[in-house]
């Protein structure tokens, strides 16, 4: 019994350590730039006792309200079979919920904004860390940009190997990082313990009174301390709620608070340190080691967001909001660990472009935060609906608990909107483009399905018709892919007309994506037999899973139905789309859909079907 308890505690500690490396990378590297940007950034406030304590109080209470209360206590209750994230949250809304369609659109827009955040975070994180070189050796500042570009190229180049090996080192490295944050903070707090006054929220209130409109705009920079909040919820499925909570309460939160207090104490004693208060916390001899450690931490933080972008892409494809893209499984044990080449290289180009365009983390901070604040507003709105529909909260309880949180989210979002002219337009542009792609693909797929189904036959009617005029049958299994269960795949009808023959066993296969993140193997296959060797087969997958039909069909144990690799042929319908003036979408959106459809990845690769055993049959469709 004692041995089992020891193993359980060891597993829990391992999950907590893993959460440090993946979940808290973004929020854990915020001390590199948050305090500096809140005082010396675009607001250029005078560094005084009042402004330091006021901003510090805002930071502390932002961490308490946004991260601890909103995400850990409330939002993480909304788990979709253990999975989190804004797409999982949208899928959790009941189908009969009032205004569900509009809420799903909000979730899609939030997802698109996260792609913009995924482009900015690696750039600003690595850039802010490498800028420590200028503190350690002021004469080599010209090397900062080249070093950052080399690190980013290296980071994205190793993605194809997967994170399952490198990930083992993430947790211990981030444990060292958070320990360093705490030690740096404490060594400066001891010189001025009066900084603890900032824990009293009245200093934040007084700051707003003294600074007026400028004090409100500072919220746009203060928000940088909580930019990793969405990651806590999005990565819940990887580690579980409890390990994330324990890592936050026992390691991350204390380390962040101590470091911010240390920076505050340093500034109270030496206002000129606002130039780079994080690095100036350390003595001169520690500058180079700290720069190396900070760079490692920012690479880890970037890794988490890159992996998140891969996961979001897979989810969007499975939920039919994006065309098929080439996906590489990087771990045999964990289906969720994937590599998406097109997303990887697009992120690299965007990150390098941002670094070359903005050149300093201070300039890039102007573009940072806009996307995340809007996403956080959307998350609160979606959770409010789930609280009433699933948790059965009354409207009064929902307003009393989530109303103040929404007001704070809106305050952060409004303050960040003033960053739009200075770079905040970039993540918003990415978000709008992503939303356009999501909705265009979804609507286009619905139009294609509508055009096909107008002449579609039900399987029962089709099989009965064949009994009156049976075709020639030959040995083997023919698998015909179709997106709509209960209907005959167009590829089957085309093949029958051309060849007047069918295999002895005909399987009409539909791949269906559930609202659940994962479908257990015993629940994956649903088979209906129609007689004369005709079967309807539904293969159900969760929205986080990569499809691998070859492996899953081989594992099926269904009487009278087998998938011998040497005697199974797969028939896939290939629609040739042409934009027209027929009712549907605007002509430019139809052309965009047709372009995406042409450039979608090979369906046989996407579904995990042997290319040498697959046959494509084309059908022309006018949108």
N, C-alpha and C positions, 0 to 999 in steps of 0.2 A: 504493500500500500504506500509505504514511504517512497519506494523507488518510482512508482507511478506519479506521485505528487511532485517529485523532483523533476521528472521528465516534463510534466505539464508546466512547471515554473520555468524550466529551461526553454521550452517552446515559446512561452509568453514573452520571456526576455528577448528571445531571438526576433520575434515579431516586432517588439518595441524598438529594438535596435535597427531592424530593417526600415521601420517607419521613419526613423531619424534620417536615413539616407535618401528616401524617396519622397516622403510627404512634406518634410519641413525644410527642404533645400531652399526654396524661394523665400519663404518668410525668414529663414535663418540667415540669409545674406543681406537682408534689408538694412542692418546696422551700418553697412559699408557706406551708404549714401543718404539715408532718410533724414538724420538730424541736420546734416549739412544743407540739404535741399530745402528743408523747412525754414531755416533761418537765412542762409546765405545764397539761396537759389534766386529765382526770378523775383522773390519778394524783397530781398535785401534788407532784412530787419536789423535794427541795432542789437548787438549782442549784449544784453543786460540781464540782470537778475530776474526781472519781470518776464522778459521774453523767453529766456531759457527755461524757467520753471513752468511758464504757461504752455509752451510747446511740449515739454516733457510730460506734463500732466495730460495733454491731449493724446500723446502717444500711448501712455500707460492705459488710459481708459478706453482708447480705441481697441487695444489688444484684449481688454477684459470684455467689452461689449460685443465687438464684432466676432472675435475668434472664440472666446470661452462661452459666452451666452448664446450668440446666434448659431454658430456652426456646431460646436461640440455638444451643447445642451439641447438645441432645438432642431436644426437642419439635419443632423446626422441620425435623427430618429426616422427620417424619411428615407429608409433604405429599400431599394428595389431588389428583394431577395439577396440582400447583402451588398449590392452594388450601389455606388453613389455617382454623382456627376449630373450636370444639367440635362443631358439627354435621357439618362436613367430617371431623373426626376419628372421629366415630361411624360415618359412612358408610364409612370406610376399614376397619373391622373386618370380616374375612372372614365370609361367611354361615355357614360351618361352624365358627366359633369357639365354644368352650365358653362358655356363659352370655352369648351375644351379645345376646339379648333384654333381659336385665337391664342390660347395659352401655349399650344404646341408651336405655333409660329414664334411666340416669344422665346421659347426654349431653343428653337433653331437659330434665332438671331443671337442669343447668348452663346451658343456653340460656335457660331461664326466669329464672334468677338474673341473667343478664347484662342482661335488660330492667330489672330493679330497679337494677342498677348504672348503666344508661343514664339513669335518672331522677335519681339522686343526684349523679353526676359533674358535670353542668352546673351544678347548684345550688351545690355546695360549691366548685367551681373559681371561678366568677364571684364568689360571695360573698366568698371569701378574697382575691381580687384587689382588689375594690372596697373592702374593709376598709382598704386602704392609705390611703384618704382620711382615716381617723381619725388616722393617723400624720402625714400631711402637714398636716392642718388639724383638730385635735381638736374644734373647735366644731361641725363639720358632720356628726357621726356619725349624726344622725337621718335624713340623706339616703341612707344606705347601702342600706337595703331598697328604697326606691322606685327608685333607680338600677339595682339588680340586677334588679328586676322588668321595668323598661323594656328593659334589655339582653337579657333572656331572651325577651321578647315579640318584639323585633326579630330576634333570632337565629332563632327558629322561624318567623317570618313570611317570611323570605327563602328558606326551604328549597325552596319550589316552583320556584325558578329553577335549582336544581341547583348542584353544587359544581365543575363543570368549569371555570367561569370564575374564581370566587373562589379555587379551589384553586391557581391559578398563583401567588397571593400568599402561600399558607400556608408553603411551604418557606423563602423568603427571610425572612419575618417570624420564623419559629422559629429560623432561623440567627442572627438578631440576638438573639433571646431567650437561646439557649444561650451565645452569646458574652458577653452581659450577666451571666449566671449565673457564668461563669468569672471574669470581671473582678471582680465583686463579691466572689467568694470569695478571689481572690488578694490584693486590696487589704486584706483583713482577716487573712489568713494571715501576711502579712509582719510583723504586729505580735506574733505569737506562733506561731512555727514548731513549738513543742512539740506542737501539736495533731496533728501527723503520727503521734504515738504511737498514735493510735486505730486505725491500720491494723493494728496487732498484735492478733490475736483474743483474746489473754488478757485484755484490758480488758473485752471482752464477757462472758467467763466470770466475771471478778471482780465484774462488775455483778450477775449473777444470784446470786452467793454473798452479796453485801452486802445486796441488796434482797429476796431470798427470793421469796415469792409475788407481791409487788407488781412485782418485776422481770419475772416471767413475764407478768403482765398488760400490761406496757408493750409487749410484742410486738404487741398489738392495734393500737397506734399506730405502732410502727416499721414495721408492714406497709404503711403509707400510702406509703412510698417506692417500693414495687414494684407499686402497684395498676394500672399500665398494662401489666403483663406479658402479659396475655391478648391485648392489642391487637397486640403484635408478631407473634403467631402468626396471629391472625384476619385481619390485613391483608397477609399474605405474598403472596397471589394478586395484589394490586395492584402490588407493586413487585419481588417476587422475594426470595429469601433473601439473596443477596450484598449488594445495596444496603442492606438493613436492618442486616446485620452491620457493614458499613463505617461506616454512620451512628452505630451504637452505640459501636463501639470508638474511632473517631477524633473524634467530636464529643460525643455525648450523655453517655456514661459519664464522660469526663474533666470535662465541665462540671458534672455533678451532684456528683461527688466533691469538686471544688474548692469548690463552693458550700456543701455540707454541712460541709466542713472550715472554710470561712470563718465559717459560723454558729457552729461549735464554738469557734473562736478568739475570736470576739466575746463569747461567753458566758463563756469563761474569764477574759476581761478585764473584762467588765461583766455580771454575772449578772442585773441588772434588765432587760436587753434581751430576756429570755425572753418579755416581753409580745408582741413581734412581731419575732423575730430576723431574718426575711428582709428586711423593709423597713428595719430599723435597720442593715443592712449598708451602706446607701447614705448619703451625706452629705445634709444637709437640703435643699440646692438641687436634688437629684436625685429627691426623693420624688414629685413630681407626674409627671414623665416616666416614672418606674419604675411608678407606679400605672397609667398609660395603657398601657404596654408589657405589664404583667402581665395587665391586663384583656383585651388583644388576644390574648395567648397562651392565656388560659383559654377565650375564645370559640372559638379554633381547636381546642383540646382537646375542647371540647363538640361542635364540628362533627363531629369524627371519630367520637365515640360515637353521635351522632344518625344519621349515615350508616350506621354499623354496625348500628343497630337496624333501619333500612330493609332492609339486606341480609339480616339474620337473619330478618326477616318474610318476605321473598321466598323464602328457602331453606325455611322451615317450611311455607309454602303449597305450594311445589313438591313437597316430600316428603310432603304430605298430612297435616300435623299442625295446620294452621290452615285455616279457610274462606277462600275467595277474598276478597281485599280489593282495592280500587281502587289501581292502581299506575300512576304516570306516569313514562314514560321521559324523563329529562332530558338525555340525550346521544345523538346519532345514531351516534357512533363507538363508544361503550362501553355495551354492554347492561347491565352491572352497576351503572351509575349511575341510580338510581331514586329516586322520591319517593313515600312512602306517606302520604297525608293523615291517615288515622285514627290512625296511629302518631305522626305529628308532633304533632297537637293533644293527644293523650293525654299525651305526654311534656311538653308545655308546661304543661298543667294540673297534672301531678304536680310538676314543678320549681318552679313558682310556689307551689304548696301547701306544699312542703317548706321553701322560703325563709321563707314567712309563719309556718310552724309553729315552726321551729327558730331563725330570726332571726340566728344567728351561725354561722360556719364551725366554731367549736369545738363547739357543740352538735350540728351536723350530722355532725361527724366520728364521733360515737357510732354513727350509722347506717351509716357508710361502712366498707367492708372485709369485713363479714360475708358478703355475697354473693360477692365476688371470691375470698375464701379458700376457700370451699366449692367454687367452680368450679375453682380451681387443684388442689384435692385430686382432683376428678373427672378433670381432664386427666391427672394423673400416673397414675391407675388405668387410664385408657384407653390411654395410651402404653405402660404395662407389658404390656398384652395385645397391642398391635401389635408391640412389641419381640420377643415370643416367637413370634407367628404369622407376621409378615411379615419381620422382620429376622433371625429364627431365633436369637435370643439364648437361651442356656440359662437355666434357672430360677435357677441360682446367680448368673450374670452380671446377670440382671435385678434380683435382690434386692440384690446388692452395689452396683449403680449407682443404681437408682431407690429402693431402700429408705430410705437416709438422706434423700433429697429428699422422699419421702412423709412421713417423720417430721417434717421441718421444716414442710411444708405443714400437717400436722395440728396442730403446735404453734401456728402462726399462726391456724388456724381455731378451736382451742380458746380461745386468748386473746381472739379476737374474739367468741366466744359470750357472754362476760360483758357485751358491749355490748347484748345483746338488750333488756333492760328499758329502756334509755335511748334507744332508736331503732333498734337493730339488727333489731327485729321487722319493720320496714317492708320491707326487701328480701327477707327470708325469706317474708313474706306474699305479695309480688308473685311470688316464685319458685314458691310452692305453688299460687297461683291460675293462673299460667301453665302449670305442669305439669298441673293439672287440665284446663285447656282443651285442651292438646296431646293428652293421652291420651283425653279424651272424644271429641274430633273424630275421632281415628284409629280408635277402637273403633266409633264410630257409622258411619263410612264403610265399615268392614268389614261391619257388620251390614246396611247398605243393599245392599252388593254381594252379600251372601249371600242376601238376600230376592229380589233381582232374578234372580240366576243360577239359582235353583231351577227357574224356568220358562224359562231361557235356551236358545237354539238355537245350535249351531255354524254358522258361515257356510256351510260345505260342505253341510250338511243342508238349510239354508234355500234355497240356490240350486238344489239338485236338486229340491226340492219345487215351486219356481216353474216349472220346466220342464214339469211335468205340468199346471199350471194357470196359464199366463202372464198377468200383469196387463197393462192398457193402459200403453204407454210414451209419454212426451212429451219434447220437446227440452229439453236442458239437463243440468246436473250437480246431483245431490242429495248433499249431504255430511251424514252422520249421525254425531254425536259419541257415543262410548261409552268408558267407562274401561277396559273389559276387551277386549284383543285376542282375535281368533278367535271372538268371540261376536257375535250379531246385536244391534244396539242396540234397546232397547225402543221408542224413537221411530220406528224404521223399521217395526216390526210394527204399531204404532198407526196410522201414516199409511197403511199399505197396507190395513188393515181399514176405515178411514174413507173412503178415496178410491178404492180398488181401482185405483190407478195409481202408476207410478213414473217417474222421469226415465230418459232413455236411458242415462245413466251414474250409477251409484250407488256412492258411496265411503263405506265404514264406517271412520271415522277415530278413532284412539285417540292421545291425547297421553300419552307415557310419560316419566317422570322417571328418569334414570340416577343411579347412585351417583357418577358423575363430575360435577365442577362445570360443565364446558362440553362440549358435543357439537359437533364440527366439522361444517360444512355438508354435506360429502360423505357423512357418516355419519348425517345427521339423518333421512332418509326411508327407510322399508322398505315396499315395495309387493308385494302378492300379488294376481294376477289370477285370478278364478274363472270367467271367461267370461260371455257375455251382458251385458257392460257392468258387471259387479260387481267391485269392487276392495276389498281391505283395505289401509289405509294407516296405518302407525305413524309418528308424528312424535316423535322422541326429543329431549329437552332435558336439559341439565345442571341440577343443583339450584340453581345461582346465576343461571340465565337467565330472563328474562321471555319469555313466549310471545307470538309475533306470527304467527298462522297466515296472515293475508292476505298478508303480505310473503313468508313462507317458501313458501307454496303457489304463489305467482306465479313464484317462482324455480325451481320443479321443471321438469325436462326429462324427462318420462316419455312414451313413445309411447302413443297412444290415451287419454291422460288429460290433460285441461286444465281450468283453473279460470278461465274467462272471467268477470270480475266481474259482467257484465250477465246471465249465464245460469247462475249458480251460487246455489243456495239452501242454507242451513245449518239443520239440524234439531237442536235441543237438547232433551234430556229434562229435565224439571223435576219432581223428586220432591217430593211433598207428604208430609211426615213427621208421623206421629202417635205419641206415646208411649203404650205399652201395658204390660200386665203380662206379656207374653211373655218367655221367657228371653232375656237379652241384657245390658242394663245396669240399674242401679238406676233407678227411675222418674224421680228428680230429675235424673240424668245424661242420660236420654233427652230430658227436657224442655229441658235446657240445649243438647243437640245440635240439637234441633228449632228452638230459637230462633236458634242460630248459623247453621243451614242457611237459615232464612228471611231472615236479614240478610246473607247472603253477597252479594258484589257481582255485578252482571250478568255471566253467563258469556260473553256475546258480547264485552263490553269486556275481560274478563280474557284471553280467548283471542285477542284482536285480530281479531274477525270483524265485518264491517259489520252494524250493527244493523238496517238497512233490508232486509238479505238473510237475516235469521235468523228462524226460526219456533220457538216454544217449545211443546212437547207435554208435558202433565202426566201423572204417574202417582202413584197413592196407595200409600204404603207404611206398614204398621204395624210399628214396631220391636218 
